[in-house]
Amino acid sequence: MNVLLYPLHKLTNKTVTLNKPLGVTLVNQIQDKFEKIEVLKMKCNDLTVRPTCEYDEKYRQKVDEMKATVEKSEQMLKSQLAREVIAVTSTDLVKGNVKILLDEYDNSSKSPERLDNNLSEMRTVINVLDTCVRKIPSSSINSQSNTQNIGKFELPPIELFLGDLQTDDNCNAARRKQSIRSNISSIRKTVKKDINMFVSKFTDKESNHLELSYPLRPGKPSVIRRHDGTIEVSWLVPPNVLDDYSYEVSYRNRPSGNWTVWPYRLSNPYVRWPKHGWFSETYYFFRVRCICGGVFGQYSEISDPFLTLSDQCIIS
């Protein structure tokens, strides 16, 4: 009687070739299973970073669930092979047991072929939803204030497309795919309509928002005392400013943290104040922002402190 003792790790090492005890064909079949499992892991990793999964946690969790199933399938095959191949028994019996094991593995719900079918179904759904997610303005995802105002766009519940992929192994693959196509077709128009409405609503909200995150920031104000005693505040015009624009200037003194807005909108990048009307020997700070089409840009950098003189005071 022949006895086979063969380490399991050599069965999954692509550089190893076995001679007769187990048979080259059977070893190649085992290698093929593990290679397919590695491909499935890569497919799961690819789906994890797709726009839909990055946008909606529930879809990413579904992919993670599938990846865990693939890893369990790999561990199951390794443990079963370990029991059969390392066992002290006849060569013929080992070969027969391994062949039966591989056949049962191919027919199980965790076979690479069935898991690949499930991944294909997930990829089909995610491909469709990716086209919607890409339309969502990135600023609506990153901006907490706008999210609070109009809410976050909700993707259709994943249960509409994908059930429990680990246990639903009784459905015919063709029927499952047809069901997914039917579900996608039934909500595709609704999703497109909803996403277009969301984008339009967000765009309108963003255009009316009081604080812009990027454009129209004037330069740091410069404050000087003119020869006639008046105070002049000037600043650089922001780049790419639109034709319909004006400026809002505000100021505060050092003891106070409250800003006072100059009540007049300015069309020129400077303003002059009379020498009277300030606290005596007090430091003042100035800032300015641009207004275009009713939309406020960012405030400029705050000016350097400007010290009033004792004779500039009517407020004691």
RARA-V895780 format. One record per residue. SS is DSSP state (~ for helix, > for strand, _ for the rest). OMEGA is omega in degrees with one decimal (* if undefined). D_LAST is the distance of its C-alpha to the last C-alpha in Angstrom with 2 decimals. Layout:
ss:SS omega:OMEGA d_last:D_LAST
ss:SS omega:OMEGA d_last:D_LAST
This chain:
ss:_ omega:177.5 d_last:113.20
ss:_ omega:179.4 d_last:110.27
ss:_ omega:-179.9 d_last:107.00
ss:_ omega:171.1 d_last:103.61
ss:_ omega:-175.2 d_last:100.63
ss:_ omega:-178.6 d_last:97.87
ss:_ omega:-178.2 d_last:94.16
ss:~ omega:-174.0 d_last:91.92
ss:~ omega:178.2 d_last:89.39
ss:~ omega:178.7 d_last:92.12
ss:~ omega:-178.4 d_last:92.56
ss:_ omega:177.8 d_last:89.02
ss:_ omega:-173.0 d_last:89.18
ss:_ omega:-177.2 d_last:89.81
ss:_ omega:-176.1 d_last:91.56
ss:_ omega:172.3 d_last:94.23
ss:_ omega:-179.1 d_last:97.50
ss:_ omega:174.6 d_last:99.89
ss:_ omega:179.9 d_last:103.57
ss:_ omega:-149.2 d_last:105.81
ss:_ omega:-173.9 d_last:104.97
ss:_ omega:179.3 d_last:102.43
ss:_ omega:-176.6 d_last:103.12
ss:~ omega:-177.8 d_last:101.03
ss:~ omega:-178.7 d_last:100.63
ss:~ omega:178.2 d_last:99.23
ss:~ omega:178.3 d_last:96.81
ss:~ omega:177.2 d_last:95.59
ss:~ omega:178.5 d_last:95.01
ss:~ omega:177.7 d_last:92.84
ss:~ omega:-179.3 d_last:90.87
ss:~ omega:178.9 d_last:90.36
ss:~ omega:-178.1 d_last:88.84
ss:~ omega:176.8 d_last:86.29
ss:~ omega:177.2 d_last:85.42
ss:~ omega:179.0 d_last:84.81
ss:~ omega:177.6 d_last:82.52
ss:~ omega:177.6 d_last:80.46
ss:~ omega:178.5 d_last:80.14
ss:~ omega:177.9 d_last:78.94
ss:~ omega:179.5 d_last:76.22
ss:~ omega:178.2 d_last:75.01
ss:~ omega:177.7 d_last:74.96
ss:~ omega:178.9 d_last:72.86
ss:~ omega:178.9 d_last:70.38
ss:~ omega:-179.4 d_last:70.18
ss:~ omega:-177.7 d_last:69.45
ss:~ omega:-176.1 d_last:66.72
ss:_ omega:177.3 d_last:64.51
ss:_ omega:-177.0 d_last:65.16
ss:~ omega:-178.4 d_last:62.19
ss:~ omega:-178.0 d_last:63.40
ss:~ omega:176.7 d_last:63.62
ss:~ omega:-178.2 d_last:60.25
ss:~ omega:-174.2 d_last:58.67
ss:_ omega:-176.8 d_last:60.49
ss:~ omega:-176.0 d_last:61.12
ss:~ omega:178.3 d_last:64.16
ss:~ omega:177.9 d_last:66.04
ss:~ omega:178.1 d_last:65.33
ss:~ omega:178.2 d_last:66.59
ss:~ omega:176.9 d_last:69.77
ss:~ omega:176.9 d_last:70.36
ss:~ omega:177.3 d_last:69.74
ss:~ omega:178.7 d_last:72.26
ss:~ omega:178.9 d_last:74.77
ss:~ omega:177.5 d_last:74.18
ss:~ omega:177.9 d_last:74.82
ss:~ omega:178.0 d_last:78.04
ss:~ omega:179.7 d_last:79.15
ss:~ omega:176.3 d_last:78.56
ss:~ omega:177.6 d_last:80.50
ss:~ omega:178.6 d_last:83.30
ss:~ omega:-179.7 d_last:83.45
ss:~ omega:179.4 d_last:83.55
ss:~ omega:-179.7 d_last:86.21
ss:~ omega:179.7 d_last:88.44
ss:~ omega:-178.0 d_last:88.02
ss:~ omega:178.8 d_last:88.88
ss:~ omega:177.6 d_last:91.88
ss:~ omega:179.9 d_last:93.18
ss:~ omega:-179.7 d_last:92.73
ss:~ omega:-175.0 d_last:94.91
ss:~ omega:-171.5 d_last:97.63
ss:~ omega:-177.2 d_last:97.70
ss:_ omega:-178.4 d_last:97.40
ss:_ omega:177.2 d_last:99.90
ss:_ omega:-176.5 d_last:103.26
ss:_ omega:-175.6 d_last:105.61
ss:_ omega:179.5 d_last:107.91
ss:~ omega:-178.5 d_last:106.73
ss:~ omega:-179.7 d_last:108.10
ss:~ omega:177.9 d_last:106.36
ss:~ omega:-179.6 d_last:103.02
ss:~ omega:179.0 d_last:103.37
ss:~ omega:-179.5 d_last:104.27
ss:~ omega:179.6 d_last:101.42
ss:~ omega:178.8 d_last:98.84
ss:~ omega:177.4 d_last:100.11
ss:~ omega:179.5 d_last:99.88
ss:~ omega:-179.0 d_last:96.39
ss:~ omega:177.7 d_last:95.22
ss:~ omega:178.8 d_last:96.82
ss:~ omega:179.0 d_last:95.09
ss:~ omega:179.2 d_last:91.79
ss:~ omega:-178.2 d_last:92.19
ss:~ omega:-178.1 d_last:92.80
ss:_ omega:179.6 d_last:89.92
ss:_ omega:-178.7 d_last:86.55
ss:_ omega:176.5 d_last:84.94
ss:_ omega:179.0 d_last:87.15
ss:~ omega:-178.8 d_last:85.38
ss:~ omega:-179.2 d_last:86.80
ss:~ omega:176.8 d_last:85.42
ss:~ omega:177.5 d_last:82.06
ss:~ omega:175.5 d_last:81.94
ss:~ omega:178.9 d_last:82.67
ss:~ omega:177.5 d_last:79.77
ss:~ omega:177.4 d_last:77.45
ss:~ omega:177.5 d_last:78.64
ss:~ omega:178.8 d_last:77.72
ss:~ omega:-179.3 d_last:74.24
ss:~ omega:178.2 d_last:73.83
ss:~ omega:179.5 d_last:74.92
ss:~ omega:-176.7 d_last:72.26
ss:~ omega:177.2 d_last:69.50
ss:~ omega:-179.8 d_last:70.46
ss:~ omega:-177.6 d_last:69.96
ss:~ omega:177.3 d_last:66.63
ss:~ omega:-180.0 d_last:65.36
ss:~ omega:177.6 d_last:65.44
ss:~ omega:-176.4 d_last:63.08
ss:~ omega:-179.4 d_last:60.72
ss:_ omega:178.2 d_last:60.34
ss:_ omega:-177.2 d_last:58.94
ss:_ omega:179.4 d_last:56.06
ss:_ omega:-178.8 d_last:52.88
ss:~ omega:179.8 d_last:51.95
ss:~ omega:177.5 d_last:48.29
ss:~ omega:178.6 d_last:49.29
ss:~ omega:-174.3 d_last:50.86
ss:~ omega:-175.3 d_last:48.03
ss:_ omega:-179.0 d_last:45.08
ss:~ omega:-177.1 d_last:44.40
ss:~ omega:-179.8 d_last:41.99
ss:~ omega:176.6 d_last:44.58
ss:~ omega:178.7 d_last:47.33
ss:~ omega:-176.7 d_last:45.48
ss:~ omega:-174.0 d_last:45.11
ss:~ omega:179.0 d_last:48.70
ss:_ omega:179.2 d_last:50.60
ss:_ omega:178.3 d_last:53.03
ss:_ omega:-177.2 d_last:56.25
ss:_ omega:173.5 d_last:59.13
ss:_ omega:177.9 d_last:62.44
ss:_ omega:179.3 d_last:65.62
ss:_ omega:-176.9 d_last:66.74
ss:~ omega:179.7 d_last:68.95
ss:~ omega:177.4 d_last:71.55
ss:~ omega:-176.3 d_last:72.41
ss:_ omega:-168.9 d_last:73.91
ss:_ omega:176.7 d_last:74.80
ss:_ omega:177.3 d_last:76.28
ss:_ omega:-175.0 d_last:77.17
ss:_ omega:-180.0 d_last:78.56
ss:_ omega:-174.2 d_last:79.97
ss:_ omega:-176.1 d_last:82.24
ss:_ omega:-177.5 d_last:82.92
ss:_ omega:-179.4 d_last:86.00
ss:_ omega:-179.7 d_last:88.47
ss:_ omega:173.4 d_last:87.18
ss:_ omega:-176.4 d_last:88.95
ss:~ omega:-179.3 d_last:86.73
ss:~ omega:179.1 d_last:87.51
ss:~ omega:178.6 d_last:86.53
ss:~ omega:-179.5 d_last:83.26
ss:~ omega:178.3 d_last:82.34
ss:~ omega:178.1 d_last:83.34
ss:~ omega:178.5 d_last:81.17
ss:~ omega:178.7 d_last:78.17
ss:~ omega:-179.7 d_last:78.77
ss:~ omega:179.8 d_last:79.06
ss:~ omega:178.6 d_last:75.80
ss:~ omega:-178.8 d_last:73.95
ss:~ omega:-175.5 d_last:75.41
ss:~ omega:-177.1 d_last:74.49
ss:~ omega:-175.4 d_last:70.78
ss:~ omega:-179.4 d_last:70.28
ss:~ omega:179.7 d_last:69.38
ss:~ omega:-179.3 d_last:67.08
ss:~ omega:179.7 d_last:65.24
ss:~ omega:178.6 d_last:64.86
ss:~ omega:-179.2 d_last:63.56
ss:~ omega:-177.4 d_last:61.11
ss:~ omega:177.9 d_last:59.79
ss:~ omega:177.3 d_last:59.35
ss:~ omega:-179.9 d_last:57.41
ss:~ omega:-179.3 d_last:55.22
ss:~ omega:179.7 d_last:54.51
ss:~ omega:-179.6 d_last:53.72
ss:~ omega:-179.9 d_last:51.41
ss:~ omega:-179.7 d_last:49.60
ss:~ omega:178.0 d_last:49.29
ss:~ omega:-179.1 d_last:47.75
ss:~ omega:-178.4 d_last:45.34
ss:~ omega:-178.9 d_last:44.40
ss:~ omega:179.2 d_last:43.82
ss:_ omega:-176.6 d_last:41.35
ss:_ omega:-172.6 d_last:39.58
ss:_ omega:-177.6 d_last:35.87
ss:_ omega:175.7 d_last:35.96
ss:_ omega:-175.3 d_last:38.64
ss:_ omega:-174.0 d_last:39.89
ss:_ omega:-164.1 d_last:40.87
ss:_ omega:163.8 d_last:40.28
ss:_ omega:175.0 d_last:37.55
ss:_ omega:179.5 d_last:35.00
ss:_ omega:177.0 d_last:33.03
ss:_ omega:-179.2 d_last:32.43
ss:_ omega:-179.5 d_last:29.42
ss:_ omega:174.4 d_last:26.50
ss:> omega:-174.9 d_last:25.84
ss:> omega:177.6 d_last:22.41
ss:> omega:173.3 d_last:22.38
ss:> omega:-178.2 d_last:20.34
ss:_ omega:-175.8 d_last:22.64
ss:_ omega:179.8 d_last:23.66
ss:_ omega:177.1 d_last:21.85
ss:_ omega:178.8 d_last:18.45
ss:_ omega:179.9 d_last:18.73
ss:> omega:179.6 d_last:18.74
ss:> omega:176.1 d_last:22.17
ss:> omega:179.7 d_last:23.27
ss:> omega:-176.6 d_last:27.06
ss:_ omega:177.4 d_last:29.69
ss:_ omega:177.9 d_last:33.46
ss:_ omega:179.2 d_last:35.41
ss:_ omega:179.2 d_last:37.17
ss:_ omega:175.5 d_last:40.98
ss:_ omega:-179.8 d_last:43.31
ss:_ omega:-178.4 d_last:40.63
ss:_ omega:-178.7 d_last:42.18
ss:_ omega:-176.5 d_last:42.15
ss:_ omega:-177.4 d_last:40.26
ss:> omega:174.4 d_last:36.89
ss:> omega:-177.3 d_last:33.16
ss:> omega:173.9 d_last:30.02
ss:> omega:-179.2 d_last:27.11
ss:> omega:175.9 d_last:23.91
ss:> omega:-176.2 d_last:21.33
ss:> omega:175.1 d_last:18.34
ss:> omega:174.8 d_last:16.25
ss:> omega:-172.4 d_last:13.92
ss:_ omega:179.7 d_last:15.46
ss:_ omega:-174.0 d_last:14.35
ss:_ omega:175.4 d_last:15.37
ss:_ omega:-177.0 d_last:18.97
ss:_ omega:179.2 d_last:18.81
ss:_ omega:175.1 d_last:19.51
ss:> omega:-177.8 d_last:18.31
ss:> omega:173.6 d_last:21.19
ss:_ omega:-168.7 d_last:20.92
ss:_ omega:-176.6 d_last:22.75
ss:_ omega:173.3 d_last:25.27
ss:_ omega:-174.7 d_last:28.30
ss:> omega:177.0 d_last:29.00
ss:_ omega:178.7 d_last:32.50
ss:_ omega:-177.3 d_last:31.71
ss:_ omega:174.6 d_last:30.65
ss:> omega:176.3 d_last:27.39
ss:> omega:178.9 d_last:24.23
ss:> omega:178.0 d_last:21.87
ss:> omega:174.5 d_last:18.24
ss:_ omega:-175.8 d_last:16.61
ss:_ omega:179.2 d_last:14.41
ss:_ omega:175.1 d_last:11.45
ss:_ omega:-179.0 d_last:9.80
ss:> omega:170.9 d_last:8.74
ss:> omega:-177.2 d_last:6.32
ss:_ omega:175.2 d_last:6.72
ss:_ omega:-176.8 d_last:10.07
ss:_ omega:177.0 d_last:10.80
ss:> omega:177.2 d_last:14.32
ss:> omega:178.0 d_last:15.33
ss:> omega:-177.2 d_last:18.87
ss:> omega:173.2 d_last:21.01
ss:> omega:-176.4 d_last:24.36
ss:> omega:173.1 d_last:26.83
ss:> omega:-176.3 d_last:30.04
ss:> omega:178.6 d_last:32.92
ss:> omega:179.9 d_last:34.34
ss:> omega:178.5 d_last:38.04
ss:_ omega:-179.9 d_last:40.01
ss:_ omega:-178.7 d_last:37.43
ss:> omega:-178.4 d_last:37.56
ss:> omega:173.6 d_last:34.53
ss:> omega:179.9 d_last:35.15
ss:> omega:172.2 d_last:33.66
ss:> omega:174.4 d_last:30.11
ss:_ omega:170.1 d_last:29.96
ss:_ omega:-178.9 d_last:29.16
ss:_ omega:-178.5 d_last:25.43
ss:_ omega:170.9 d_last:24.11
ss:_ omega:-178.6 d_last:23.37
ss:_ omega:178.7 d_last:19.77
ss:> omega:-175.2 d_last:17.76
ss:> omega:176.0 d_last:15.10
ss:_ omega:179.2 d_last:12.40
ss:_ omega:-177.6 d_last:12.07
ss:~ omega:-179.2 d_last:9.60
ss:~ omega:178.2 d_last:10.80
ss:~ omega:-169.0 d_last:10.32
ss:> omega:162.9 d_last:6.74
ss:> omega:176.6 d_last:6.28
ss:> omega:-177.3 d_last:3.77
ss:_ omega:* d_last:0.00
